[in-house]
Amino acid sequence: MNFINKQRTAGLSRIIKLRSRLFVLGFLLLQPVNSIATESSLNYARDTLQPSQLIADILKANPQMEVVQAAWEASTASAEPQSAWADPQFRYTMAPLTIDKADSGYGQRFEFSQQIPWPGKLRLRGEVANHQANAEYENIAAVQLVLATTAKSLFADWYFVHQAIRINKHNQTLFDEFREIAVRRYSEGLVSKQDVLRADVERALLQHQAIVLQREQKTILARLNTLLNRSPDSSLPPPQSLTAIKLLPELESLRAIALQSRPELKVVSANIDASKSRMELAELGYYPDFNVSAGYNSLWDNEDKRFTIGVGINLPLDQSKRKAAEKEAQARVRQANWRKIELEARIREELEISYVRVEESLHILKLYREQLSPLAEENLNTAITDYRTGKGDFLMLISSEKNRMQTQLQAEQALADTFKRLAELEYAVGSVEPFAITSESEGLEP
């Protein structure tokens, strides 16, 4: 048992960065959003809650999905004006002293003008806006991934607390039976009253533990309901039994999928494209924009001179500010490229850590199921038989039962931890859906 605890402690120190990141993201997503969104009205008529159902409902009801969706829609809507021409200008002037002079006529002037950017500028502005909109779109997938990972982790907690309550109830019943045995043997003068008192103490401790577990159950329920945008005390059905994965995909294949699927990489790629378009736009800043105009001026005596057309350009004389803009754009491109390289390295790190943690969890789960749990069960049955026949004392019986109960809890915790570690691995890969691998003959279905 000490070996297992040491292994878990060592594993925790190796992955603290990844867990901290997921915790922060999950915590932020669990916070209420000040918006016009109302509480969702999800109904759960089934007897058990399934992980896939929970994930789908959270992605449907969580307000954060509406936030990122609205951000993408706003970014998309702002893209079109960036590539559109500026509004035409109309100018009107008059000579007020000519209003009452009928001989010379009323003097006035009006003009229409239109600014025309240098060819390519509008296209590049539109490209920048479109790339930014693409980044906002990929943010939707990023939020979906975080929500799904948080949902999977909370589902594992929901499963474990139900199993812990079940084990607690079973052991309360078992200690009632032990007490009856102790009372009968005490009445026969075979044991002291201390055995009965020990049974009462252990059952009282179990009752206290039941209260703690009920509090924990309500806490997890409130967190799940917050994700579902429901009242914190809304009821949820008990969870479906967890199915541990039996075969992990190859790490190399997962690495290839991660570098293609992670939405953060797609966001960075979109930002790189936007930075490149900005750099091209900065290079066109050295070229002037045009302004064409047409007008009528009645102040001219010669009627042939009254109608005018013209063209103008701005003079890009200040080269220093354009060079500065160009250098900034080039630096932004380098920054985005290095950010992508850093993110790819971090994804590989997260994937490696998550993978070995899943392997460790699978090993611990197998150890409990195939060795420790059967041994604890056999040890308890032997202790019960020995106590009934007078070969063993009550303290040994209680110790055996507490060891069996603790082993049961740790076995269920190992299963829940395996499910959580898988959720972290799926996050590292960029998969919202759980891996669907249960045997060596099945393939990877992310």
Residue pairs with C-beta under 8 A, 6 or more apart in sequence:
1 372
4 364
4 367
4 410
7 360
7 364
8 364
11 357
11 360
12 19
14 353
14 356
14 357
15 353
15 354
15 357
15 424
18 350
18 353
18 354
18 424
18 428
19 424
22 146
22 149
22 150
22 153
22 424
22 427
25 146
25 150
26 146
26 149
26 150
26 153
29 62
29 64
29 143
29 146
29 147
29 150
29 227
30 150
30 223
30 226
30 227
32 63
32 226
33 63
33 64
33 66
33 67
35 63
35 66
35 67
37 63
37 66
37 229
39 229
39 230
39 231
40 60
40 61
40 228
40 229
40 230
42 57
42 61
42 228
42 230
44 235
44 236
44 237
46 53
46 237
47 237
47 238
48 237
48 238
48 239
48 240
49 155
49 158
49 236
49 237
49 238
49 239
49 240
50 240
51 151
51 152
51 155
51 239
51 240
51 434
52 433
52 434
54 151
54 155
54 224
55 147
55 148
55 151
55 152
55 432
55 433
57 228
58 147
58 148
58 151
58 227
58 228
59 65
59 144
59 147
59 148
59 432
61 228
61 229
61 230
62 147
62 227
62 228
62 229
63 229
64 143
64 147
65 140
65 143
65 144
65 147
67 143
68 136
68 139
68 140
68 143
69 140
71 136
71 139
72 133
72 136
72 137
72 139
72 140
74 136
75 129
75 132
75 133
75 135
75 136
76 133
76 136
76 137
78 129
78 133
79 126
79 129
79 130
79 132
79 133
80 126
80 129
82 122
82 125
82 126
82 128
82 129
83 122
83 123
83 125
83 126
83 129
84 122
85 114
85 115
85 116
85 117
85 122
86 114
86 115
88 112
88 113
88 114
89 112
89 113
89 114
89 115
90 110
90 111
90 112
91 110
91 111
91 113
91 295
92 108
92 109
92 110
92 111
93 108
93 109
93 110
94 106
94 107
94 108
94 109
95 106
95 107
95 108
95 299
98 104
98 105
98 106
98 107
99 106
105 298
106 298
107 298
107 299
108 298
108 299
109 295
109 296
109 297
109 298
109 299
110 295
110 296
111 293
111 294
111 295
111 296
111 308
112 293
112 294
112 295
113 291
113 292
113 293
113 294
114 291
114 292
114 293
115 289
115 290
115 291
116 289
116 290
116 291
116 292
117 289
117 290
118 284
118 287
118 288
118 289
118 290
120 280
120 284
121 281
121 284
121 289
124 277
124 278
124 280
124 281
124 284
125 281
127 273
127 274
127 277
128 274
128 277
128 278
128 281
131 270
131 271
131 273
131 274
131 277
132 270
132 271
132 274
134 266
134 270
134 273
135 267
135 270
135 271
135 274
138 263
138 264
138 266
138 267
138 270
139 263
139 267
140 263
141 263
141 266
142 263
142 264
142 267
144 263
144 432
145 263
145 427
145 430
145 432
146 427
147 227
148 426
148 427
148 432
148 433
149 423
149 424
149 426
149 427
150 227
151 224
151 227
152 419
152 420
152 422
152 423
152 426
152 434
153 420
153 423
154 220
154 223
154 224
154 227
155 239
155 419
156 242
156 416
156 417
156 419
156 420
156 423
157 220
157 416
158 220
158 221
158 224
158 236
158 239
159 239
159 241
159 242
159 412
159 415
159 416
159 419
160 412
160 413
160 415
160 416
161 213
161 216
161 217
161 220
162 217
162 238
162 239
163 409
163 412
164 213
164 409
164 412
165 210
165 213
165 214
165 217
167 405
167 408
167 409
167 412
168 206
168 209
168 210
168 213
169 210
171 206
171 401
171 405
172 203
172 206
172 207
172 210
174 401
175 199
175 202
175 203
175 206
175 401
176 203
178 199
178 394
178 397
178 398
178 401
179 196
179 199
179 200
179 203
181 387
181 388
182 191
182 195
182 196
182 198
182 199
182 394
183 196
185 191
185 195
186 192
186 193
186 195
186 196
190 390
191 394
194 394
195 394
198 394
198 395
198 398
199 394
199 398
202 398
202 402
218 233
221 232
221 233
221 234
221 235
221 236
222 232
222 233
224 236
225 231
225 232
225 233
225 234
225 236
226 232
228 234
242 415
242 416
242 418
242 419
243 438
244 362
244 365
244 415
244 418
244 419
245 358
245 362
245 418
245 422
245 435
245 437
245 438
246 437
246 438
246 439
246 440
247 437
247 438
247 439
247 440
247 442
248 355
248 358
248 359
248 362
248 437
249 435
249 437
249 444
251 351
251 352
251 355
253 444
254 351
254 355
254 425
254 428
254 429
255 348
255 351
257 429
257 430
257 431
257 446
258 347
258 348
258 351
258 428
258 429
258 430
259 265
259 344
259 347
260 430
261 429
261 430
261 431
261 446
262 343
262 347
262 429
262 430
263 430
264 343
264 347
265 340
265 343
265 344
265 347
268 336
268 339
268 340
268 343
269 340
271 336
271 339
272 333
272 336
272 337
272 340
275 329
275 332
275 333
275 335
275 336
276 333
278 329
278 332
279 326
279 329
279 330
279 332
279 333
281 329
282 322
282 325
282 326
282 328
282 329
283 326
285 316
285 322
285 325
285 326
286 316
286 319
286 322
287 316
288 313
288 314
288 315
288 316
289 313
289 314
290 311
290 312
290 313
291 311
291 312
291 313
291 314
292 309
292 310
292 311
292 312
293 308
293 309
293 310
293 311
293 312
294 307
294 308
294 309
294 310
295 307
295 308
295 309
295 310
296 306
296 307
296 308
297 305
297 306
297 308
298 306
300 306
316 322
347 428
350 424
350 427
350 428
351 425
351 428
351 429
354 421
354 424
354 425
354 427
354 428
355 425
355 428
357 421
357 424
357 425
358 418
358 421
358 422
358 424
358 425
360 421
361 414
361 417
361 418
361 421
362 418
364 414
364 417
364 418
365 411
365 414
365 415
365 417
365 418
368 407
368 410
368 411
368 414
369 411
372 407
372 410
372 411
373 407
373 408
373 411
376 400
376 403
376 404
376 407
376 408
377 404
379 400
379 403
379 404
380 400
380 401
380 403
380 404
382 400
383 392
383 396
383 397
383 399
383 400
383 401
384 397
384 400
385 391
386 392
386 396
386 397
387 393
387 394
387 396
387 397
422 434
422 435
423 434
425 435
426 432
426 433
426 434
426 435
426 446
429 446
431 446
433 445
433 446
435 444
435 445
435 446
436 442
436 445
437 443
437 444
437 445
